[in-house]
Structures are given as structure tokens and as C-alpha cells.
């Protein structure tokens, strides 16, 4: 497998980079790509970032941390992209031309000519932190802010099970770069647009309990999103709402995607395997966070899942 040293050498030997992050970019996609871009630019190289969708408002200030220039890129790198399809339609033309992929997803499809995969890293930003150090670049305040956003958002503010002591060590070293810690945390974790509050009210209205409150289901429909002015995929973290209720072991989020098409997310406590439930319906994922898609009548899908849970888990 390619080592961090190898990819550091490879990057040093090229000059004109294009860095790709996935569609519907999250904090890790934005943070890791911008930190790498700024690091390469600080080495006197040319680098730019391409992603299908606009950067969410709360991460937009990171765009000012890089120089924006037009040039013909010669080396193509993806960060935080497990499957080349996540580039999105408008960037699909690059899908068979990626020279290097830097990622932390176990499910990585190895679509690039070269891949650096560290599945033990909680975020791509954690890897980029090591890489920038390996390249001998001094991590400045701006790079540190990009990386802190990636590290903190991909771990749900250091709460998810992917967090290790290394995650905290990286975060500690980033904080030592004098980042605007309080302001960034407030902006990212303690601030919600009013339209999200409106949507949450509708979501809580749809909440139903089953099996003595051990299972909770919420619904999200395109109409609900539309009436609140929230774009599809704009509101992260919906799927964690039902599981966060006291006593709930299985939290299910049913999102209607179109006429008769549903995306179902399952979040479970330690006792129950979400991936086992989802596999039963043709999906998959992590042990306590998984999902599947369903086509047909909503009532049928709900009955089927509840039947399965009742038979396999609570009988
Ligand atoms: Mn990530």
C-alpha cells in the first residue's frame, strides 16, 4: 500500500493540482480540500478545488483561505470520496482520470490510479493533517481552521464512535495554532437557521413510537422541506434525531425521495445491529448506522421493517 511518505513525494513532484471533494460537501469535504489546497499553494504550486455543489453557508469563509486561479491542472486528487460517483454529474468526466485518492472510508472503491486509505482515521482532515506535516509545510492558522472543521464535524463534535485519542491529539495541535475556536464551534455546532427549526417542528410532529418506546420513526417528505425552504441534503443530522430519544434503541428516519421512493436510515444503540436490519432490505452500512432504499407504498415499507424488528428483535 502507498504510504504517507510516498504520496508526499508524489505531490511534491507535481505542480498544477485539481482537488475534488464530494457532492453535497460536508465539513470534512470542505475542510480537507481547502487545507490541502492552501498547503500546496504555500509550497509555490498551483492548486484549485472543484465540487459539484456550492459550499454550505457556514463553511463559506474557508473559501477566502485559498487563492482562486484559473489554469490547466495536471494532477487530479480526490479527498473524502469513497466512490467516484460522489463527484456528481457535472464532474463525472474526470471519474477515470483521478491520479490520487486520499480517503478514510472502509468502503473505498479504489477508483484512482493510486489510493491512500486510512480507515482508522475519523476524518479525511485527520489524514491531511499528517500529510501536510509529512510534506514539511508549517500548518498556519488558516489551514488549522480548515482541518479543525473537518475533524470536529465528521465526529459529531467528538461524540461519534470513530473518535480516538489520535483525533483529540490532532484537534489539540490544531487549537495550538490559535484558531478561532469559540467562534467556529458556535457557528458550526450551536447555530441553526430558522428554517431548520421550522423543519424540526414538522419532523417532531411525525414522530411515532413502537415496542414500548424502544423504536422511534420519523418522516421527512419533499413537501416538508419545500414548505420550510430547506434544500435536499442541506440539513445534516436528521437521521440522528429519533435515536437520541431516551429509551430508543432503534431510530428510523424515512425520507421520501420521490413518488414511491424512500431512503431509510437506521441508527441503533450498542445492543442492536443497524447494518443487520438494513442488509435484510438490500442496504448496508456501519454496525450502528446504516440505511437502505425502498420503492413502493410507504405503508408496506413501514410494516415490513416493523414486522422484521418485532420478529427478530423484540419477540
Ligand atoms: Mn469524511
Boltz pocket constraint, residues with backbone or C-beta under 6 A from the ligand:
constraints:
  - pocket:
      binder: B
      contacts: [[A, 28], [A, 29], [A, 80], [A, 104], [A, 122], [A, 123], [A, 124], [A, 154]]
      max_distance: 6.0
